[in-house]
Amino acid sequence: MSKSDLKRELFNNEELAKEDEEGNPGNPKQSREDICAKIQMFYQAEEDIMNLSNDEVDYQMFRVRAAKLKETLRARAQQIKQFLLDCVDEWCSEQIRHIHKTYSFM
């Protein structure tokens, strides 16, 4: 999953991102519930990945070692989750700056 595609899917909407006539910053493309659900999906994926299979499974002819793969997938889920949280933080900061600017102007 590409971080930039995910950010574009959730936050970048050309029409909503533009400031309106009053200078209010745009809104994210998806609703707050959708963004929360996506973040929760990665929290759950992180846990599910570690419980998906045993670290090593022995067969008669070979051994499957999945520990490193599981850790790599878990780390990737953590990175994407943190990226989404950073995007939410950035959007909230923009909203706060706009509110402060408007309040100061008033």
PyMOL commands that place a pseudoatom at each C-alpha (Angstrom):
pseudoatom trace, name=CA, resn=MET, resi=1, chain=A, elem=C, hetatm=0, pos=[0.000, 0.000, 0.000]
pseudoatom trace, name=CA, resn=SER, resi=2, chain=A, elem=C, hetatm=0, pos=[1.375, 3.365, -1.003]
pseudoatom trace, name=CA, resn=LYS, resi=3, chain=A, elem=C, hetatm=0, pos=[1.338, 6.087, 1.652]
pseudoatom trace, name=CA, resn=SER, resi=4, chain=A, elem=C, hetatm=0, pos=[0.823, 8.817, -0.923]
pseudoatom trace, name=CA, resn=ASP, resi=5, chain=A, elem=C, hetatm=0, pos=[-2.145, 6.983, -2.478]
pseudoatom trace, name=CA, resn=LEU, resi=6, chain=A, elem=C, hetatm=0, pos=[-3.672, 6.482, 0.945]
pseudoatom trace, name=CA, resn=LYS, resi=7, chain=A, elem=C, hetatm=0, pos=[-3.227, 10.153, 1.813]
pseudoatom trace, name=CA, resn=ARG, resi=8, chain=A, elem=C, hetatm=0, pos=[-4.752, 11.152, -1.516]
pseudoatom trace, name=CA, resn=GLU, resi=9, chain=A, elem=C, hetatm=0, pos=[-7.679, 8.781, -0.920]
pseudoatom trace, name=CA, resn=LEU, resi=10, chain=A, elem=C, hetatm=0, pos=[-8.433, 10.087, 2.567]
pseudoatom trace, name=CA, resn=PHE, resi=11, chain=A, elem=C, hetatm=0, pos=[-7.359, 13.721, 2.573]
pseudoatom trace, name=CA, resn=ASN, resi=12, chain=A, elem=C, hetatm=0, pos=[-6.726, 15.202, -0.852]
pseudoatom trace, name=CA, resn=ASN, resi=13, chain=A, elem=C, hetatm=0, pos=[-9.873, 16.270, -2.593]
pseudoatom trace, name=CA, resn=GLU, resi=14, chain=A, elem=C, hetatm=0, pos=[-9.361, 19.112, -5.032]
pseudoatom trace, name=CA, resn=GLU, resi=15, chain=A, elem=C, hetatm=0, pos=[-12.803, 20.604, -4.450]
pseudoatom trace, name=CA, resn=LEU, resi=16, chain=A, elem=C, hetatm=0, pos=[-12.899, 20.182, -0.688]
pseudoatom trace, name=CA, resn=ALA, resi=17, chain=A, elem=C, hetatm=0, pos=[-9.257, 21.156, -0.166]
pseudoatom trace, name=CA, resn=LYS, resi=18, chain=A, elem=C, hetatm=0, pos=[-9.737, 24.629, -1.640]
pseudoatom trace, name=CA, resn=GLU, resi=19, chain=A, elem=C, hetatm=0, pos=[-10.488, 27.460, 0.711]
pseudoatom trace, name=CA, resn=ASP, resi=20, chain=A, elem=C, hetatm=0, pos=[-14.029, 28.753, 0.416]
pseudoatom trace, name=CA, resn=GLU, resi=21, chain=A, elem=C, hetatm=0, pos=[-14.989, 32.395, -0.164]
pseudoatom trace, name=CA, resn=GLU, resi=22, chain=A, elem=C, hetatm=0, pos=[-14.514, 33.172, 3.527]
pseudoatom trace, name=CA, resn=GLY, resi=23, chain=A, elem=C, hetatm=0, pos=[-11.020, 31.662, 3.584]
pseudoatom trace, name=CA, resn=ASN, resi=24, chain=A, elem=C, hetatm=0, pos=[-11.939, 28.547, 5.557]
pseudoatom trace, name=CA, resn=PRO, resi=25, chain=A, elem=C, hetatm=0, pos=[-9.527, 25.691, 4.882]
pseudoatom trace, name=CA, resn=GLY, resi=26, chain=A, elem=C, hetatm=0, pos=[-10.856, 22.646, 3.109]
pseudoatom trace, name=CA, resn=ASN, resi=27, chain=A, elem=C, hetatm=0, pos=[-12.018, 19.431, 4.666]
pseudoatom trace, name=CA, resn=PRO, resi=28, chain=A, elem=C, hetatm=0, pos=[-10.601, 15.952, 4.244]
pseudoatom trace, name=CA, resn=LYS, resi=29, chain=A, elem=C, hetatm=0, pos=[-12.004, 13.898, 1.423]
pseudoatom trace, name=CA, resn=GLN, resi=30, chain=A, elem=C, hetatm=0, pos=[-13.382, 11.182, 3.708]
pseudoatom trace, name=CA, resn=SER, resi=31, chain=A, elem=C, hetatm=0, pos=[-15.440, 11.592, 6.866]
pseudoatom trace, name=CA, resn=ARG, resi=32, chain=A, elem=C, hetatm=0, pos=[-13.886, 11.475, 10.307]
pseudoatom trace, name=CA, resn=GLU, resi=33, chain=A, elem=C, hetatm=0, pos=[-15.443, 8.043, 10.852]
pseudoatom trace, name=CA, resn=ASP, resi=34, chain=A, elem=C, hetatm=0, pos=[-13.854, 6.693, 7.656]
pseudoatom trace, name=CA, resn=ILE, resi=35, chain=A, elem=C, hetatm=0, pos=[-10.435, 7.993, 8.673]
pseudoatom trace, name=CA, resn=CYS, resi=36, chain=A, elem=C, hetatm=0, pos=[-10.813, 6.517, 12.186]
pseudoatom trace, name=CA, resn=ALA, resi=37, chain=A, elem=C, hetatm=0, pos=[-11.892, 3.188, 10.663]
pseudoatom trace, name=CA, resn=LYS, resi=38, chain=A, elem=C, hetatm=0, pos=[-8.826, 3.128, 8.404]
pseudoatom trace, name=CA, resn=ILE, resi=39, chain=A, elem=C, hetatm=0, pos=[-6.494, 3.824, 11.350]
pseudoatom trace, name=CA, resn=GLN, resi=40, chain=A, elem=C, hetatm=0, pos=[-8.264, 1.149, 13.407]
pseudoatom trace, name=CA, resn=MET, resi=41, chain=A, elem=C, hetatm=0, pos=[-7.855, -1.259, 10.481]
pseudoatom trace, name=CA, resn=PHE, resi=42, chain=A, elem=C, hetatm=0, pos=[-4.063, -0.891, 10.726]
pseudoatom trace, name=CA, resn=TYR, resi=43, chain=A, elem=C, hetatm=0, pos=[-4.110, -1.313, 14.516]
pseudoatom trace, name=CA, resn=GLN, resi=44, chain=A, elem=C, hetatm=0, pos=[-6.040, -4.552, 13.990]
pseudoatom trace, name=CA, resn=ALA, resi=45, chain=A, elem=C, hetatm=0, pos=[-3.780, -5.644, 11.106]
pseudoatom trace, name=CA, resn=GLU, resi=46, chain=A, elem=C, hetatm=0, pos=[-0.740, -5.213, 13.323]
pseudoatom trace, name=CA, resn=GLU, resi=47, chain=A, elem=C, hetatm=0, pos=[-2.207, -7.629, 15.862]
pseudoatom trace, name=CA, resn=ASP, resi=48, chain=A, elem=C, hetatm=0, pos=[-3.586, -10.059, 13.281]
pseudoatom trace, name=CA, resn=ILE, resi=49, chain=A, elem=C, hetatm=0, pos=[-0.249, -10.348, 11.477]
pseudoatom trace, name=CA, resn=MET, resi=50, chain=A, elem=C, hetatm=0, pos=[1.506, -11.528, 14.609]
pseudoatom trace, name=CA, resn=ASN, resi=51, chain=A, elem=C, hetatm=0, pos=[-1.218, -14.113, 15.338]
pseudoatom trace, name=CA, resn=LEU, resi=52, chain=A, elem=C, hetatm=0, pos=[-1.580, -15.318, 11.746]
pseudoatom trace, name=CA, resn=SER, resi=53, chain=A, elem=C, hetatm=0, pos=[0.804, -18.270, 11.941]
pseudoatom trace, name=CA, resn=ASN, resi=54, chain=A, elem=C, hetatm=0, pos=[3.564, -19.809, 13.997]
pseudoatom trace, name=CA, resn=ASP, resi=55, chain=A, elem=C, hetatm=0, pos=[7.055, -18.411, 13.648]
pseudoatom trace, name=CA, resn=GLU, resi=56, chain=A, elem=C, hetatm=0, pos=[8.357, -21.766, 12.421]
pseudoatom trace, name=CA, resn=VAL, resi=57, chain=A, elem=C, hetatm=0, pos=[6.487, -24.753, 11.007]
pseudoatom trace, name=CA, resn=ASP, resi=58, chain=A, elem=C, hetatm=0, pos=[8.342, -28.012, 10.412]
pseudoatom trace, name=CA, resn=TYR, resi=59, chain=A, elem=C, hetatm=0, pos=[7.337, -30.375, 7.602]
pseudoatom trace, name=CA, resn=GLN, resi=60, chain=A, elem=C, hetatm=0, pos=[9.028, -33.617, 6.577]
pseudoatom trace, name=CA, resn=MET, resi=61, chain=A, elem=C, hetatm=0, pos=[10.941, -32.070, 3.699]
pseudoatom trace, name=CA, resn=PHE, resi=62, chain=A, elem=C, hetatm=0, pos=[11.289, -28.431, 4.727]
pseudoatom trace, name=CA, resn=ARG, resi=63, chain=A, elem=C, hetatm=0, pos=[10.803, -25.795, 7.428]
pseudoatom trace, name=CA, resn=VAL, resi=64, chain=A, elem=C, hetatm=0, pos=[8.786, -22.609, 6.978]
pseudoatom trace, name=CA, resn=ARG, resi=65, chain=A, elem=C, hetatm=0, pos=[10.187, -19.638, 8.862]
pseudoatom trace, name=CA, resn=ALA, resi=66, chain=A, elem=C, hetatm=0, pos=[7.646, -16.856, 8.985]
pseudoatom trace, name=CA, resn=ALA, resi=67, chain=A, elem=C, hetatm=0, pos=[8.936, -14.785, 11.912]
pseudoatom trace, name=CA, resn=LYS, resi=68, chain=A, elem=C, hetatm=0, pos=[10.904, -12.296, 9.789]
pseudoatom trace, name=CA, resn=LEU, resi=69, chain=A, elem=C, hetatm=0, pos=[8.059, -11.930, 7.287]
pseudoatom trace, name=CA, resn=LYS, resi=70, chain=A, elem=C, hetatm=0, pos=[5.561, -11.336, 10.086]
pseudoatom trace, name=CA, resn=GLU, resi=71, chain=A, elem=C, hetatm=0, pos=[7.814, -8.728, 11.674]
pseudoatom trace, name=CA, resn=THR, resi=72, chain=A, elem=C, hetatm=0, pos=[8.299, -6.955, 8.331]
pseudoatom trace, name=CA, resn=LEU, resi=73, chain=A, elem=C, hetatm=0, pos=[4.548, -6.837, 7.693]
pseudoatom trace, name=CA, resn=ARG, resi=74, chain=A, elem=C, hetatm=0, pos=[3.908, -5.648, 11.232]
pseudoatom trace, name=CA, resn=ALA, resi=75, chain=A, elem=C, hetatm=0, pos=[6.490, -2.868, 10.869]
pseudoatom trace, name=CA, resn=ARG, resi=76, chain=A, elem=C, hetatm=0, pos=[4.875, -1.773, 7.608]
pseudoatom trace, name=CA, resn=ALA, resi=77, chain=A, elem=C, hetatm=0, pos=[1.440, -1.652, 9.259]
pseudoatom trace, name=CA, resn=GLN, resi=78, chain=A, elem=C, hetatm=0, pos=[2.955, 0.452, 12.062]
pseudoatom trace, name=CA, resn=GLN, resi=79, chain=A, elem=C, hetatm=0, pos=[4.526, 2.842, 9.539]
pseudoatom trace, name=CA, resn=ILE, resi=80, chain=A, elem=C, hetatm=0, pos=[1.263, 3.339, 7.661]
pseudoatom trace, name=CA, resn=LYS, resi=81, chain=A, elem=C, hetatm=0, pos=[-0.662, 3.782, 10.905]
pseudoatom trace, name=CA, resn=GLN, resi=82, chain=A, elem=C, hetatm=0, pos=[1.812, 6.420, 12.084]
pseudoatom trace, name=CA, resn=PHE, resi=83, chain=A, elem=C, hetatm=0, pos=[1.677, 8.127, 8.687]
pseudoatom trace, name=CA, resn=LEU, resi=84, chain=A, elem=C, hetatm=0, pos=[-2.127, 8.366, 8.926]
pseudoatom trace, name=CA, resn=LEU, resi=85, chain=A, elem=C, hetatm=0, pos=[-1.890, 9.792, 12.430]
pseudoatom trace, name=CA, resn=ASP, resi=86, chain=A, elem=C, hetatm=0, pos=[0.633, 12.364, 11.179]
pseudoatom trace, name=CA, resn=CYS, resi=87, chain=A, elem=C, hetatm=0, pos=[-1.747, 13.324, 8.351]
pseudoatom trace, name=CA, resn=VAL, resi=88, chain=A, elem=C, hetatm=0, pos=[-4.593, 13.794, 10.833]
pseudoatom trace, name=CA, resn=ASP, resi=89, chain=A, elem=C, hetatm=0, pos=[-2.285, 15.878, 13.026]
pseudoatom trace, name=CA, resn=GLU, resi=90, chain=A, elem=C, hetatm=0, pos=[-1.307, 18.045, 10.061]
pseudoatom trace, name=CA, resn=TRP, resi=91, chain=A, elem=C, hetatm=0, pos=[-4.940, 18.589, 9.065]
pseudoatom trace, name=CA, resn=CYS, resi=92, chain=A, elem=C, hetatm=0, pos=[-5.957, 19.434, 12.657]
pseudoatom trace, name=CA, resn=SER, resi=93, chain=A, elem=C, hetatm=0, pos=[-3.059, 21.896, 12.938]
pseudoatom trace, name=CA, resn=GLU, resi=94, chain=A, elem=C, hetatm=0, pos=[-4.211, 23.647, 9.763]
pseudoatom trace, name=CA, resn=GLN, resi=95, chain=A, elem=C, hetatm=0, pos=[-7.724, 23.922, 11.185]
pseudoatom trace, name=CA, resn=ILE, resi=96, chain=A, elem=C, hetatm=0, pos=[-6.414, 25.323, 14.486]
pseudoatom trace, name=CA, resn=ARG, resi=97, chain=A, elem=C, hetatm=0, pos=[-4.222, 27.873, 12.689]
pseudoatom trace, name=CA, resn=HIS, resi=98, chain=A, elem=C, hetatm=0, pos=[-7.213, 28.992, 10.648]
pseudoatom trace, name=CA, resn=ILE, resi=99, chain=A, elem=C, hetatm=0, pos=[-9.431, 29.321, 13.734]
pseudoatom trace, name=CA, resn=HIS, resi=100, chain=A, elem=C, hetatm=0, pos=[-6.724, 31.284, 15.561]
pseudoatom trace, name=CA, resn=LYS, resi=101, chain=A, elem=C, hetatm=0, pos=[-6.207, 33.559, 12.550]
pseudoatom trace, name=CA, resn=THR, resi=102, chain=A, elem=C, hetatm=0, pos=[-9.945, 34.187, 12.246]
pseudoatom trace, name=CA, resn=TYR, resi=103, chain=A, elem=C, hetatm=0, pos=[-10.289, 34.842, 15.978]
pseudoatom trace, name=CA, resn=SER, resi=104, chain=A, elem=C, hetatm=0, pos=[-7.318, 37.242, 15.949]
pseudoatom trace, name=CA, resn=PHE, resi=105, chain=A, elem=C, hetatm=0, pos=[-8.800, 39.084, 12.976]
pseudoatom trace, name=CA, resn=MET, resi=106, chain=A, elem=C, hetatm=0, pos=[-12.115, 39.477, 14.783]
for i in range(1, 106): cmd.bond("trace and resi %d" % i, "trace and resi %d" % (i + 1))
show_as sticks, trace
zoom trace
